[in-house]
Amino acid sequence: MESIFHSLLMLMLVVWVVAVVMRKIGLPTIMGELIMGVVIGPAVLGWVTPNEVIITLAHIGIFFLMLHTGVETEPREFYVAVKESIGIALVGAIVPFLVSMGVALAFGYDMVASVFVGLTMTATAVVITLKILRDLGYHNTHISRI
């Protein structure tokens, strides 16, 4: 139980510090959060390891980010941007899928695992784009609705 609280405290502290630093230099906070997640995670330092609590909180965070974006969306503005956004949506889904699937195949994963990696990267690309637009203050613009 101590390790869960230690991991959560470490994550909260790192996210807060990175958010402060990234905002001061005018960059999206998610860039720093992703970089620090790799650094303090099992890939580099191993200070925080994924566990059931952290994974559940991550899913809840993604859910609320998507919900908040949906609540802020004006249906009238959404329908105006539909024609422009179809092409962007297709490219925004196909490119991350094909690139990440190709990278997984290049690293020797089988087709099923590579497709799974591609689908995962496609889903997270949308969430990251939303967060970046919000951090840069573009979440209520025509380009963000597209």
Secondary structure, DSSP 8 states (H G I E B T S, - for coil): -HHHHHHHHHHHHHHHHHHHHHHHHT--HHHHHHHHHHHHSTTTT-SS---HHHHHHHHHHHHHHHHHHHHH--HHHHHHHHHHHHHHHHHHHHHHHHHHHHHHHHTT--HHHHHHHHHHHHHHHHHHHHHHHHHTT-TTSHHHH-
